[in-house]
Amino acid sequence: MVHLIKYKNSDEIELLRQNGQLVGRTLAEVGRNIKPGVKTITIDKIAEEFIRDNGAVPGFKGYGGFPNTLCVSVNDEVVHGIPGNRELKEGDIVSIDCGTILHGYYGDSAYTFAVGNVSEEKRLLMQRTKESLFKGIEMAVAGKRVGDIGYAIQHYVEGFNYSVVRELVGHGIGRNMHESPEIPNYGRRGSGTKLKKGIVICIEPMINLGKRNVYQCDDGWTIKTTDGMPSAHYELTVAINNGKADLLSTFDFVEELLTLQKK
């Protein structure tokens, strides 16, 4: 519903950018500690401490009753995995979704990490899911429509016979974690809400190696693929602008770390 969209002025966009940068740095801090044998609750505690040390509070903790700082989703878990005593294993992929609240605004970003050496199948799923996010971001400009973003993501990943989760979507963000408009990762070109300067959105493809069907676990949070195949999830926050999207969050910190780890 267009009339519910909260347009952001330049000052608000800068506050959202501060959150986006902090979330990016938190994901890198988490990534530094992802290795076989590490418990998911351990990386959750690392993230919470890092966020609080930087003057913010975790955006997810207590949100809708969610108990932790991070959503940690392993292999066939798509999103909203609850950290606990599960140990990461060599060959796992793990999607980390992180949120912050700083100066009354939210930050939100997600990245899928490899635990040790992963199969080529999983590596390509991660690579192509991340690429699809940037295909979507290319469409996140004034004058385009929400359906253009979804189409770009869907068209790209379905070319590899992957599937797009339909039940979960990206969203607007600001003083609330989830604002209008919703940003599906599928759609028709030229359809949906028209994008205008001042809209800030989170684009977050959730892409399955197998079929698109998912279900919610008994914990009331964790979403898993019905066929048990792995899923990848990447998310960035962008402000709609003329000509090119303004990236408010970043993978730069994570990718600097991953480059160093390879050396």
PAZAPA-4460 file (N, C-alpha, C; in steps of 0.05 Angstrom, whole numbers, plus 32768, in hexadecimal, padded with zeros to 4 digits):
% residues 263
    n_x    n_y    n_z   ca_x   ca_y   ca_z    c_x    c_y    c_z   seq   type   mol
   8011   7FE8   8000   8000   8000   8000   8012   8019   8000     1      M     A
   8011   8027   7FEA   8023   803D   7FE5   8022   8052   7FFB     2      V     A
   800A   8058   8005   8008   806E   8018   8015   8068   8033     3      H     A
   801D   804F   8038   802A   8049   8051   8049   804B   804F     4      L     A
   8053   8051   8037   8070   8053   8034   807A   806C   8042     5      I     A
   808F   8068   8052   809B   807F   8061   80B4   8087   8051     6      K     A
   80B3   809E   8045   80CA   80A9   8036   80DE   80B4   8049     7      Y     A
   80F8   80B0   8043   810D   80B8   8055   811C   80D1   8049     8      K     A
   8122   80E4   805B   8132   80FB   8052   814F   80F4   8054     9      N     A
   8160   8106   804C   817D   8100   804B   8189   80FA   8066    10      S     A
   817F   8108   807B   8189   8103   8096   8181   80E6   809F    11      D     A
   8169   80DE   8099   8160   80C3   80A1   8170   80AE   8091    12      E     A
   8175   80B4   8078   8185   80A1   8068   81A1   809D   8074    13      I     A
   81AD   80B3   807E   81C7   80B1   808A   81C7   80A0   80A3    14      E     A
   81B1   80A3   80B3   81AF   8092   80CB   81AB   8075   80C4    15      L     A
   819C   8070   80AF   8199   8054   80A5   81B3   804A   809A    16      L     A
   81C3   805B   808E   81DE   8053   8084   81F0   804B   809C    17      R     A
   81EF   805B   80B1   81FF   8054   80C9   81F8   8038   80D3    18      Q     A
   81DE   8032   80D3   81D6   8017   80DB   81E0   8002   80C7    19      N     A
   81DD   8008   80AE   81E6   7FF6   8099   8203   7FEF   809B    20      G     A
   8214   8004   80A0   8230   7FFF   80A3   8236   7FEE   80BC    21      Q     A
   8228   7FF3   80D2   822C   7FE3   80EA   8224   7FC6   80E6    22      L     A
   820E   7FC2   80D9   8206   7FA6   80D3   821B   7F98   80C2    23      V     A
   8226   7FA6   80AE   823A   7F9B   809D   8253   7F94   80AD    24      G     A
   825B   7FA5   80C0   8272   7F9F   80D1   826C   7F88   80E4    25      R     A
   8254   7F86   80ED   824C   7F70   80FF   824D   7F55   80F0    26      T     A
   8243   7F55   80D7   8245   7F3C   80C7   8261   7F34   80C3    27      L     A
   8274   7F47   80BF   8290   7F40   80BD   829B   7F34   80D7    28      A     A
   8293   7F40   80ED   829C   7F36   8107   8292   7F19   810B    29      E     A
   8279   7F14   8103   826E   7EF9   8105   827E   7EE6   80F2    30      V     A
   8282   7EF0   80D9   8290   7EDF   80C5   82AC   7ED7   80CF    31      G     A
   82B9   7EE7   80DE   82D3   7EE1   80E9   82D3   7EC8   80FB    32      R     A
   82BB   7EC3   8106   82B9   7EAD   8119   82AA   7E95   810F    33      N     A
   82A3   7E95   80F5   8295   7E7E   80E9   82A9   7E69   80E1    34      I     A
   82A8   7E52   80EE   82B9   7E3C   80E7   82AD   7E22   80F3    35      K     A
   82B6   7E0B   80E9   82AB   7DF2   80F4   82AF   7DF1   8112    36      P     A
   829A   7DE7   8120   829B   7DE3   813D   8290   7DFA   814D    37      G     A
   828C   7E11   8140   8281   7E29   814F   8263   7E26   8152    38      V     A
   8259   7E2B   816A   823C   7E2A   816F   822F   7E44   8165    39      K     A
   8217   7E41   815A   8209   7E58   814F   8203   7E6D   8165    40      T     A
   81FF   7E64   817E   81FB   7E77   8194   8214   7E88   819A    41      I     A
   822B   7E7C   8195   8244   7E8B   8199   8246   7EA3   8186    42      T     A
   8240   7E9E   816D   8242   7EB5   815A   822C   7EC9   815F    43      I     A
   8215   7EC0   816A   8200   7ED3   8172   820A   7EE5   8188    44      D     A
   8218   7EDA   819C   8222   7EEB   81B2   8237   7EFE   81A9    45      K     A
   8248   7EF5   8196   825D   7F07   818B   824F   7F1F   817D    46      I     A
   823A   7F1A   816E   822C   7F2F   8160   821F   7F43   8173    47      A     A
   8212   7F38   8188   8204   7F4A   819B   8219   7F5C   81A9    48      E     A
   822F   7F51   81B1   8243   7F60   81BF   824E   7F76   81AC    49      E     A
   8253   7F6F   8193   825F   7F82   8180   824B   7F99   817B    50      F     A
   8232   7F92   8178   821D   7FA7   8173   821B   7FBA   818B    51      I     A
   821A   7FAF   81A3   8218   7FBF   81BB   8231   7FD0   81BF    52      R     A
   8248   7FC5   81BA   8262   7FD4   81BD   8263   7FEC   81AA    53      D     A
   8253   7FEB   8194   8253   8001   8181   823B   8013   8185    54      N     A
   822F   8012   819D   821A   8025   81A5   81FF   8020   819A    55      G     A
   81FA   8008   818F   81E0   8001   8184   81D4   7FEA   8194    56      A     A
   81BC   7FE3   818E   81B0   7FCB   819A   81A8   7FB8   8183    57      V     A
   81A7   7F9E   8189   819F   7F8B   8175   8182   7F90   816C    58      P     A
   817E   7F91   8151   8164   7F97   8146   8151   7F80   8148    59      G     A
   815B   7F67   8148   8149   7F50   8147   8141   7F46   8163    60      F     A
   8153   7F4B   8177   814E   7F3F   8191   8134   7F4A   819E    61      K     A
   8121   7F39   81A2   8107   7F41   81AD   80F3   7F4A   8198    62      G     A
   80FC   7F4C   817E   80EA   7F55   8169   80D6   7F3E   8163    63      Y     A
   80BD   7F44   8169   80A8   7F2F   8166   80AC   7F17   8177    64      G     A
   80BD   7F1B   818C   80C3   7F05   819E   80DC   7EF5   8196    65      G     A
   80EA   7EFD   8181   8102   7EEE   8179   8117   7EF0   8190    66      F     A
   8123   7ED9   8197   8134   7ED8   81AF   8151   7EE1   81AC    67      P     A
   815A   7EE6   8194   8177   7EEA   8191   817E   7F02   8180    68      N     A
   8198   7F07   817D   81A3   7F1D   816E   81A3   7F17   8150    69      T     A
   81AB   7EFE   8149   81AE   7EF6   812D   8199   7EE1   8126    70      L     A
   8191   7EE1   810D   8184   7EC9   8101   819B   7EB9   80F4    71      C     A
   819E   7EA0   80FD   81B4   7E8F   80F3   81A7   7E76   80E6    72      V     A
   81A9   7E75   80CC   819A   7E60   80BD   81AE   7E4F   80AD    73      S     A
   81AF   7E35   80B4   81C3   7E23   80A9   81B7   7E11   8094    74      V     A
   81C5   7E0F   807D   81BE   7DFC   8067   81A1   7DFF   805D    75      N     A
   818F   7DED   8065   8173   7DEE   805B   8162   7E01   806B    76      D     A
   816D   7E0F   807F   815E   7E24   808D   8160   7E3D   807C    77      E     A
   814A   7E48   8075   8149   7E5F   8062   814F   7E79   8072    78      V     A
   813F   7E7E   8086   8142   7E96   8097   8137   7E90   80B3    79      V     A
   813D   7EA3   80C5   8132   7EA4   80E0   813A   7E8D   80F2    80      H     A
   8152   7E81   80EC   815C   7E6C   80FD   8164   7E78   8118    81      G     A
   815D   7E6A   812E   8163   7E74   8149   817F   7E69   8152    82      I     A
   8191   7E7A   815A   81AB   7E70   8163   81A8   7E5E   817C    83      P     A
   81BA   7E4A   817D   81B9   7E37   8193   81D3   7E28   8195    84      G     A
   81D1   7E0F   819E   81E9   7DFF   81A3   81F2   7DEF   818A    85      N     A
   81E4   7DF3   8174   81ED   7DE5   815B   8209   7DEE   8154    86      R     A
   821A   7DDC   814D   8235   7DE2   8144   8236   7DE2   8125    87      E     A
   8242   7DF6   811A   8246   7DF7   80FD   825A   7DE2   80F5    88      L     A
   8255   7DD6   80DE   8265   7DC0   80D4   8272   7DC8   80B9    89      K     A
   8289   7DBC   80B4   8297   7DBF   809A   8283   7DB9   8084    90      E     A
   8281   7DCC   8070   826F   7DC7   805A   8254   7DD3   805D    91      G     A
   824D   7DDE   8075   8234   7DEC   8079   8235   7E07   806A    92      D     A
   821D   7E11   8063   821B   7E2E   805E   8208   7E39   8073    93      I     A
   820E   7E52   807B   81FE   7E5E   8091   81F7   7E7B   808A    94      V     A
   81DD   7E80   8089   81D3   7E9B   8083   81D0   7EAA   809E    95      S     A
   81DE   7EC1   809F   81DD   7ED2   80B7   81CE   7EEB   80B1    96      I     A
   81B7   7EF0   80BE   81A7   7F08   80BB   81AA   7F18   80D4    97      D     A
   81B1   7F32   80D1   81B7   7F42   80E9   81A9   7F5D   80E7    98      C     A
   81A0   7F67   80FE   8193   7F81   80FF   819D   7F91   8116    99      G     A
   819C   7FAC   8113   81A4   7FBE   8128   818F   7FD4   812B   100      T     A
   8191   7FE1   8142   8182   7FFA   8147   8196   800E   8151   101      I     A
   8199   8024   8142   81AC   803A   814A   819E   8054   8143   102      L     A
   819D   8067   8156   8191   8081   8152   8173   807E   814A   103      H     A
   8166   8069   8153   8149   8066   814E   8142   805A   8133   104      G     A
   8156   8052   8123   8152   8046   8109   815E   802A   8108   105      Y     A
   8154   801A   80F6   815C   7FFE   80F3   8171   7FFA   80DE   106      Y     A
   8182   7FE6   80E1   8193   7FDB   80CC   818C   7FBE   80C9   107      G     A
   8190   7FB3   80B1   8188   7F97   80AB   8199   7F8E   8093   108      D     A
   81A7   7F78   8096   81B7   7F6D   8080   81BB   7F4F   8085   109      S     A
   81C0   7F40   8070   81C5   7F23   8073   81DA   7F1A   805F   110      A     A
   81E9   7F05   8067   81FE   7EFA   8057   8200   7EDC   805C   111      Y     A
   8205   7ECC   8047   8208   7EB0   804A   8225   7EA8   8049   112      T     A
   822F   7E9B   805D   824B   7E93   8060   824F   7E76   805B   113      F     A
   8266   7E6F   8050   826E   7E53   804E   827D   7E4B   8068   114      A     A
   8278   7E33   8072   8286   7E29   808A   829C   7E16   807F   115      V     A
   82B5   7E1F   807F   82CA   7E0F   8073   82C6   7E0C   8055   116      G     A
   82CC   7DF5   804B   82C8   7DF0   802E   82AD   7DE5   8029   117      N     A
   829E   7DF2   8016   8283   7DE9   8010   8283   7DDD   7FF4   118      V     A
   826E   7DCE   7FEE   826B   7DC2   7FD3   8268   7DD8   7FBE   119      S     A
   8270   7DD1   7FA5   826D   7DE4   7F8F   8250   7DEC   7F8C   120      E     A
   823E   7DDA   7F90   8221   7DDF   7F8E   8219   7DF5   7FA1   121      E     A
   8222   7DF3   7FBA   821B   7E08   7FCE   8229   7E22   7FC8   122      K     A
   8242   7E20   7FBF   8252   7E38   7FB9   8244   7E49   7FA3   123      R     A
   823B   7E3B   7F8F   822E   7E48   7F78   8213   7E54   7F81   124      L     A
   8204   7E46   7F92   81EB   7E50   7F9D   81F0   7E6B   7FAB   125      L     A
   8204   7E6B   7FBC   820B   7E84   7FCA   8212   7E9A   7FB7   126      M     A
   8224   7E94   7FA5   822E   7EA8   7F92   8217   7EB4   7F81   127      Q     A
   8206   7EA2   7F77   81F1   7EAC   7F65   81DA   7EBA   7F75   128      R     A
   81D6   7EB2   7F8D   81C2   7EC0   7F9E   81CB   7EDC   7FA3   129      T     A
   81E5   7EDF   7FAA   81F0   7EFA   7FAE   81EF   7F0A   7F94   130      K     A
   81F6   7EFE   7F7E   81F4   7F0C   7F64   81D7   7F15   7F5E   131      E     A
   81C4   7F04   7F66   81A8   7F0C   7F61   81A0   7F24   7F71   132      S     A
   81AB   7F26   7F89   81A6   7F3E   7F9A   81AE   7F57   7F8B   133      L     A
   81C6   7F57   7F7F   81D0   7F6E   7F71   81C0   7F73   7F57   134      F     A
   81B5   7F5E   7F4B   81A3   7F62   7F34   818A   7F71   7F3D   135      K     A
   8180   7F6A   7F54   8169   7F78   7F5F   8170   7F95   7F66   136      G     A
   8187   7F99   7F72   818F   7FB5   7F79   8191   7FC7   7F61   137      I     A
   819A   7FBC   7F4A   819B   7FCB   7F31   8180   7FD7   7F29   138      E     A
   816B   7FCA   7F32   8150   7FD2   7F2B   8144   7FE5   7F41   139      M     A
   8153   7FE9   7F56   8148   7FF8   7F6D   814E   8016   7F69   140      A     A
   8142   8021   7F55   8146   803E   7F4E   812B   804B   7F49   141      V     A
   812B   8065   7F4D   8112   8074   7F49   8107   8070   7F2D   142      A     A
   80ED   806B   7F2B   80E0   8067   7F12   80DA   804A   7F0C   143      G     A
   80EA   8037   7F18   80E5   801B   7F15   80CF   8013   7F29   144      K     A
   80C7   7FFA   7F27   80B2   7FF0   7F3A   80BD   7FD8   7F49   145      R     A
   80AF   7FD1   7F5F   80B7   7FBB   7F70   80B9   7FA1   7F5F   146      V     A
   80A7   7F9D   7F4C   80A7   7F85   7F3C   80C0   7F83   7F2B   147      G     A
   80CD   7F99   7F24   80E6   7F99   7F15   80FD   7F8C   7F26   148      D     A
   80FD   7F92   7F40   8111   7F86   7F51   810D   7F68   7F53   149      I     A
   80F4   7F60   7F59   80EE   7F44   7F5C   80F3   7F34   7F42   150      G     A
   80EC   7F40   7F2C   80F0   7F32   7F12   810E   7F2E   7F0D   151      Y     A
   811E   7F42   7F13   813B   7F40   7F0E   8147   7F29   7F1E   152      A     A
   813F   7F27   7F37   8149   7F12   7F48   8140   7EF6   7F3F   153      I     A
   8126   7EF4   7F3B   8119   7EDB   7F33   8124   7ED1   7F18   154      Q     A
   8126   7EE3   7F04   812F   7EDB   7EEA   814B   7ED1   7EEB   155      H     A
   815C   7EDE   7EFB   8178   7ED5   7EFD   817B   7EBA   7F0A   156      Y     A
   816F   7EB5   7F21   8173   7E9C   7F2F   8165   7E84   7F22   157      V     A
   814E   7E8A   7F16   813F   7E74   7F09   814F   7E6A   7EF0   158      E     A
   8160   7E7B   7EE5   8171   7E73   7ED0   8185   7E5D   7ED7   159      G     A
   8189   7E59   7EF2   819A   7E44   7EFC   818A   7E2D   7F08   160      F     A
   816F   7E2E   7F03   815D   7E1A   7F0F   815B   7E1C   7F2D   161      N     A
   8161   7E33   7F39   815C   7E37   7F55   813F   7E41   7F58   162      Y     A
   8136   7E43   7F71   811B   7E4D   7F75   811A   7E63   7F8A   163      S     A
   8107   7E75   7F87   8104   7E8C   7F98   80EF   7E86   7FAE   164      V     A
   80F6   7E8A   7FC7   80E3   7E88   7FDD   80CE   7E9F   7FDA   165      V     A
   80B5   7E97   7FDB   80A0   7EAB   7FD6   8093   7EB6   7FF0   166      R     A
   8095   7EA6   8005   8087   7EAE   801E   8095   7EC4   802D   167      E     A
   80AE   7EC9   8027   80BD   7EDE   8036   80C8   7EF2   8022   168      L     A
   80C8   7F0B   8029   80CE   7F21   8016   80DF   7F36   8023   169      V     A
   80EC   7F46   8013   80F9   7F5E   801D   80E5   7F73   8026   170      G     A
   80EF   7F8A   802E   80DD   7F9D   803C   80E9   7FB9   803D   171      H     A
   80D8   7FCD   8042   80E1   7FE7   8049   80ED   7FE6   8065   172      G     A
   80FD   7FFB   806C   8109   7FFC   8087   810D   8019   808F   173      I     A
   810D   801E   80A8   8110   8039   80B3   8110   8039   80D1   174      G     A
   80FD   8047   80DD   80F9   8045   80FA   80ED   802A   8102   175      R     A
   80E2   801C   80EF   80D8   8001   80F3   80E9   7FEE   80E2   176      N     A
   80EC   7FD5   80EC   80FB   7FC1   80DD   80ED   7FBB   80C2   177      M     A
   80D3   7FB8   80C3   80C4   7FB1   80AB   80B0   7FC7   80A4   178      H     A
   80B4   7FD4   808E   80A2   7FE9   8085   809A   7FE3   8068   179      E     A
   8086   7FF1   805E   807F   7FEF   8042   8094   7FFC   8031   180      S     A
   8098   7FF3   8018   808A   7FDD   800B   8098   7FC2   800F   181      P     A
   8088   7FAC   800B   8094   7F92   800B   80A3   7F8F   7FF0   182      E     A
   80BA   7F80   7FF1   80CB   7F7C   7FD9   80CE   7F5E   7FD4   183      I     A
   80BB   7F52   7FC5   80BE   7F36   7FBF   80D6   7F31   7FAC   184      P     A
   80E0   7F19   7FAD   80F7   7F11   7F9D   80EE   7F03   7F83   185      N     A
   80D6   7F08   7F7C   80CA   7EFF   7F62   80B6   7F14   7F59   186      Y     A
   80AF   7F14   7F40   809B   7F27   7F38   809B   7F2C   7F1A   187      G     A
   808A   7F3E   7F11   8088   7F46   7EF5   8094   7F62   7EF1   188      R     A
   80A2   7F65   7EDC   80AD   7F7F   7ED6   8096   7F94   7ED3   189      R     A
   809B   7FAC   7EDD   8087   7FC1   7EDA   806F   7FBF   7EEC   190      G     A
   8070   7FAC   7F00   8059   7FA9   7F12   8061   7FB2   7F2E   191      S     A
   804D   7FB7   7F3E   8052   7FBD   7F5B   8057   7FDB   7F60   192      G     A
   805E   7FE1   7F78   8062   7FFD   7F82   8078   800A   7F72   193      T     A
   8073   8023   7F6A   8087   8033   7F5C   809C   803C   7F70   194      K     A
   80B5   803A   7F68   80CB   8042   7F7A   80D1   805F   7F77   195      L     A
   80D4   806D   7F8D   80D9   808A   7F8D   80F0   8090   7FA0   196      K     A
   80FE   80A6   7F9A   8114   80AF   7FAB   810A   80B2   7FC7   197      K     A
   811A   80A9   7FDA   8112   80AB   7FF7   8107   8091   8002   198      G     A
   8101   807E   7FF1   80F8   8063   7FFB   8112   8054   8002   199      I     A
   8112   8047   801A   8128   8036   8022   811E   801A   8025   200      V     A
   812C   8007   8019   8122   7FEB   8019   8139   7FD8   801E   201      I     A
   8132   7FC0   8028   8144   7FAA   802B   813D   7F96   8015   202      C     A
   8150   7F90   8004   814D   7F7B   7FF0   815B   7F62   7FFA   203      I     A
   814D   7F4B   7FFA   8159   7F34   8007   8150   7F1A   7FFA   204      E     A
   815C   7F13   7FE3   8155   7EF9   7FD7   815B   7EE1   7FE9   205      P     A
   8148   7ECF   7FEB   814A   7EB6   7FF9   8146   7EA1   7FE3   206      M     A
   815B   7E93   7FDC   815C   7E82   7FC4   8162   7E66   7FCB   207      I     A
   8152   7E53   7FC2   8155   7E37   7FC8   8162   7E28   7FB1   208      N     A
   8173   7E15   7FB8   817F   7E03   7FA4   816A   7DF1   7F98   209      L     A
   8157   7DE9   7FA8   8142   7DD7   7F9E   8128   7DE6   7F99   210      G     A
   8112   7DDB   7FA3   80F8   7DE8   7F9E   80F3   7E00   7FB1   211      K     A
   80E0   7E10   7FAA   80DC   7E29   7FBA   80CC   7E25   7FD4   212      R     A
   80C1   7E0D   7FD8   80AF   7E09   7FEE   80BE   7E09   8009   213      N     A
   80B2   7E15   801D   80BE   7E18   8037   80A9   7E12   804D   214      V     A
   80B3   7E0D   8065   80A0   7E0A   807C   80AD   7E16   8095   215      Y     A
   809C   7E1C   80A8   80A6   7E27   80C2   80A8   7E11   80D6   216      Q     A
   80BF   7E11   80E4   80C4   7DFC   80F9   80B3   7E01   8112   217      C     A
   80B4   7DEE   8123   80A4   7DEF   813C   80AD   7E06   814F   218      D     A
   80C6   7E10   814B   80CF   7E26   815C   80C0   7E40   8156   219      D     A
   80B0   7E40   8141   80A0   7E58   813A   80B0   7E6D   812A   220      G     A
   80C9   7E67   8124   80DA   7E7A   8116   80E7   7E6F   80FD   221      W     A
   80F7   7E59   8101   8108   7E4F   80EC   80F8   7E46   80D3   222      T     A
   8100   7E51   80BC   80F4   7E49   80A2   8107   7E36   8094   223      I     A
   80FE   7E1F   808B   810F   7E0B   807E   8103   7E04   8062   224      K     A
   8115   7DFB   8051   810C   7DF1   8037   80FE   7DD6   803B   225      T     A
   80E8   7DD2   802E   80D8   7DB9   8031   80E8   7DA1   8027   226      T     A
   80F9   7DA5   8012   8107   7D8E   8006   8123   7D8A   8013   227      D     A
   812A   7D9A   8027   8143   7D96   8035   815B   7DA0   8026   228      G     A
   8157   7DAE   8010   816D   7DB8   8000   8176   7DD3   800C   229      M     A
   8190   7DDB   8007   819A   7DF3   8013   818D   7E0D   8007   230      P     A
   818F   7E22   8017   8185   7E3C   800F   819A   7E51   8016   231      S     A
   819B   7E67   8006   81AD   7E7D   800C   819D   7E97   800E   232      A     A
   81A8   7EAA   801D   819A   7EC3   8023   81AE   7EDA   8025   233      H     A
   81AA   7EEF   8015   81BA   7F07   8017   81A7   7F1F   8018   234      Y     A
   81B0   7F34   8027   819E   7F4B   802A   81AF   7F65   802D   235      E     A
   81A6   7F79   801E   81B2   7F94   8021   819B   7FA8   8023   236      L     A
   81A1   7FBF   8030   818F   7FD5   8032   8196   7FEB   801E   237      T     A
   8183   7FF4   800E   8188   8008   7FFA   8174   801F   7FFB   238      V     A
   817D   8037   7FF6   816C   804E   7FF3   8167   8052   7FD5   239      A     A
   814E   8055   7FCE   8147   805A   7FB2   8150   8076   7FAA   240      I     A
   815D   8078   7F93   8168   8091   7F8A   8164   8093   7F6C   241      N     A
   816A   80AA   7F60   8169   80AC   7F43   8181   80A0   7F36   242      N     A
   817E   808E   7F23   8194   8083   7F14   81A2   806B   7F20   243      G     A
   81A7   806B   7F3A   81B5   8054   7F47   81AD   8053   7F64   244      K     A
   81A9   803A   7F6E   81A2   8037   7F8A   81B9   803F   7F9C   245      A     A
   81B2   804A   7FB3   81C6   8052   7FC7   81C7   803C   7FDC   246      D     A
   81DE   802D   7FDC   81E1   8017   7FEE   81E7   8021   800A   247      L     A
   81D5   801B   801D   81D9   8024   8039   81E7   800F   804A   248      L     A
   81E5   7FF6   8043   81F4   7FE1   8051   8208   7FD6   803D   249      S     A
   821A   7FC5   8046   8230   7FBD   8035   823B   7FA1   803D   250      T     A
   8244   7F93   8029   8252   7F7A   802D   8271   7F7E   802D   251      F     A
   827A   7F97   802A   8297   7F9C   8028   82A7   7F91   803F   252      D     A
   829D   7F95   8057   82AC   7F8C   806F   82AE   7F6D   806F   253      F     A
   8298   7F60   8068   8298   7F42   8067   82AB   7F39   8052   254      V     A
   82AA   7F45   803B   82BA   7F3B   8024   82D8   7F41   8027   255      E     A
   82DE   7F56   8034   82FB   7F5B   803B   8305   7F45   804D   256      E     A
   82F5   7F3D   8060   82FC   7F28   8073   82FF   7F0D   8064   257      L     A
   82EC   7F06   8053   82ED   7EED   8044   8305   7EEC   8032   258      L     A
   830C   7F02   8026   8324   7F04   8015   833D   7EFE   8025   259      T     A
   833F   7F0A   803C   8356   7F06   804E   8358   7EE9   8057   260      L     A
   8341   7EDD   805D   8340   7EC1   8066   834A   7EAE   8051   261      Q     A
   8346   7EB5   8037   834F   7EA3   8021   836D   7EA4   801D   262      K     A
   837A   7EB9   8026   8397   7EBD   8021   83A7   7EAA   8032   263      K     A
***
